[in-house]
Amino acid sequence: MNFIENIKEKAKSNKQTIVLPEATDVRILKATKIVVNQGIANIILVGDKEEIYKIANKENIDIENIKIVEPSKDSRHDLYVQEFLKLSKRCNYTKLEADKFMQDPLYFGMMMAKLDEADGLVAGATHSTKQILQPMMQIFKTKNTKLLSTFFIVEHENKDFGNKDYTFLFSDCALNEEPRISCSFRNCKSIC
């Protein structure tokens, strides 16, 4: 069993709920269907329900049994606004600004994870690293460290080196160009 297949099997045995805030991206909708069909995770799509269904129908992707949360219509919206204001009090946002943030699927989805209404969030298909890190630092912050790090895994069959499959882990490719140097996202003030 290769590395990714091993991760899938572990995920199936401990199914988690994952938020996908980039639900108007066709790749995300296709991945959602695969993940749900294979029993890897429970998925919550975040965004405008009408727009998500329009794209899914156009691409012939059946998402009828997938939960969709619309930030502006969700009953938790006002609670999330209040919680966001508490979490980002050093930024001095107004309630109106916080309300606007909570209409953004990325921010809303992160609040779902922060308040334990989901186990995790996956993003990066349509958002840059910076766009993801800004709300992440405002909502989750860092604990016992000021340095952030990112990584991704690539599995590849490299025929130049024989018939073996290779697993590569790339770290700090988008965040720390020189890992010995402290991260520029030290605190909320640097990103507000």
C-alpha positions in Angstrom: 0.0 0.0 0.0 1.4 3.4 -1.0 1.6 6.4 1.3 -1.6 8.1 0.1 -3.6 4.9 0.2 -2.4 4.3 3.8 -3.6 7.8 4.7 -7.0 7.1 3.1 -7.4 3.9 5.1 -6.6 5.6 8.3 -9.1 8.4 7.5 -11.8 5.8 6.8 -11.3 4.2 10.2 -11.6 7.5 12.0 -13.9 9.5 9.8 -13.7 13.3 10.4 -15.8 16.2 9.2 -13.9 18.5 6.8 -15.0 21.9 5.6 -14.3 22.9 2.0 -14.8 26.7 1.6 -13.9 26.8 -2.1 -17.0 25.0 -3.1 -17.5 26.8 -6.4 -14.4 25.2 -7.9 -15.2 22.2 -10.1 -12.1 20.4 -8.8 -13.4 20.7 -5.2 -16.8 19.4 -6.2 -15.3 16.4 -8.0 -13.0 15.7 -5.0 -15.9 16.0 -2.6 -17.8 13.3 -4.5 -14.8 11.0 -4.5 -14.1 11.5 -0.8 -17.8 10.9 0.2 -18.2 7.9 -2.1 -15.1 6.3 -0.7 -16.1 7.0 2.9 -12.9 8.9 3.6 -14.5 11.9 5.4 -17.8 13.8 5.9 -17.7 17.0 3.9 -19.3 20.4 4.5 -19.3 22.7 1.5 -19.4 26.4 2.4 -20.7 29.0 0.0 -23.7 30.1 -2.0 -25.9 27.0 -2.3 -27.5 28.1 -5.6 -24.1 28.8 -7.2 -22.7 25.5 -5.9 -25.6 23.5 -7.3 -25.5 25.4 -10.6 -21.8 24.5 -11.1 -22.3 20.9 -10.0 -25.3 20.4 -12.3 -23.4 22.0 -15.2 -20.5 19.5 -14.6 -22.9 16.6 -13.9 -21.6 16.2 -10.3 -24.1 14.7 -7.9 -23.8 16.5 -4.6 -27.4 16.1 -3.4 -26.4 14.3 -0.2 -23.5 16.7 0.6 -24.2 19.3 3.4 -23.9 22.9 2.2 -23.6 25.9 4.6 -24.4 29.4 3.4 -22.6 31.9 5.7 -25.0 34.8 5.3 -28.1 32.6 5.9 -26.7 30.3 8.6 -28.1 30.6 12.2 -24.5 30.7 13.6 -23.5 33.8 11.6 -24.1 36.3 14.5 -22.4 34.0 17.0 -19.4 33.7 14.7 -19.2 37.5 14.3 -19.1 37.9 18.0 -16.5 35.1 18.4 -14.3 36.6 15.6 -14.4 40.0 17.3 -13.1 38.4 20.5 -10.4 36.5 18.7 -9.2 39.5 16.8 -9.7 42.2 19.4 -6.1 43.5 18.8 -7.1 44.4 15.3 -10.0 46.7 16.4 -12.5 45.5 13.8 -15.9 46.9 13.8 -19.0 44.6 14.0 -19.7 45.6 10.4 -16.2 44.5 9.3 -16.5 41.2 11.3 -19.9 40.6 9.6 -18.3 41.0 6.2 -15.5 38.6 7.1 -18.0 36.0 8.3 -19.8 36.2 4.9 -16.6 34.9 3.3 -16.7 31.1 3.1 -13.0 30.8 4.1 -13.5 32.8 7.3 -16.8 31.1 8.1 -15.3 27.7 7.5 -12.4 28.4 9.8 -14.8 29.5 12.5 -16.6 26.2 12.1 -13.4 24.4 12.8 -12.3 26.7 15.6 -15.7 26.2 17.4 -15.5 22.4 16.9 -18.3 22.2 14.5 -15.9 20.5 12.0 -12.6 18.7 12.5 -10.6 20.5 9.8 -10.6 22.7 6.7 -8.9 22.2 3.4 -8.2 25.2 1.1 -5.7 26.3 -1.5 -7.4 25.6 -4.8 -8.5 29.1 -5.4 -6.8 31.0 -2.5 -3.2 31.8 -2.2 -1.2 30.8 0.9 -1.4 34.4 2.2 -5.2 34.5 1.7 -5.4 31.3 3.8 -2.9 32.3 6.5 -4.4 35.7 7.3 -7.8 34.3 8.6 -6.0 31.3 10.1 -3.7 33.5 12.2 -6.6 35.7 13.3 -8.8 32.8 14.2 -6.4 30.0 15.4 -3.2 32.0 16.2 -0.2 29.9 17.2 0.4 28.2 20.5 3.8 28.1 22.1 5.5 29.3 18.9 5.8 32.3 16.6 7.0 30.3 13.6 4.6 28.8 11.1 5.5 26.1 8.7 3.7 24.5 5.8 4.2 21.3 3.8 2.8 19.1 1.1 3.3 15.6 0.0 3.8 14.4 -3.6 3.7 10.7 -4.6 5.3 10.1 -7.9 6.4 7.1 -10.0 9.8 8.0 -11.3 10.7 5.8 -14.2 14.1 7.4 -14.5 15.1 5.7 -11.2 13.5 2.4 -11.8 10.0 1.2 -11.2 9.7 2.4 -7.6 7.2 4.9 -6.4 8.6 7.9 -4.5 7.0 10.0 -1.8 8.3 13.5 -1.4 7.6 15.9 1.4 8.1 19.6 0.5 8.3 22.0 3.4 8.1 25.8 3.7 7.8 26.2 -0.1 5.3 29.0 0.2 5.9 30.4 3.7 9.5 30.4 4.8 11.9 30.9 2.0 14.8 30.7 4.5 13.5 28.5 7.3 16.3 29.8 9.7 14.6 33.2 9.5 11.5 33.9 11.6 8.2 33.9 10.0 6.8 37.3 9.0 3.3 36.4 10.3 4.4 36.9 14.0 1.2 38.3 15.3 -2.1 39.7 14.3 -0.8 43.3 13.9 1.5 42.2 11.1 -1.5 41.0 9.0 -4.2 43.5 9.9 
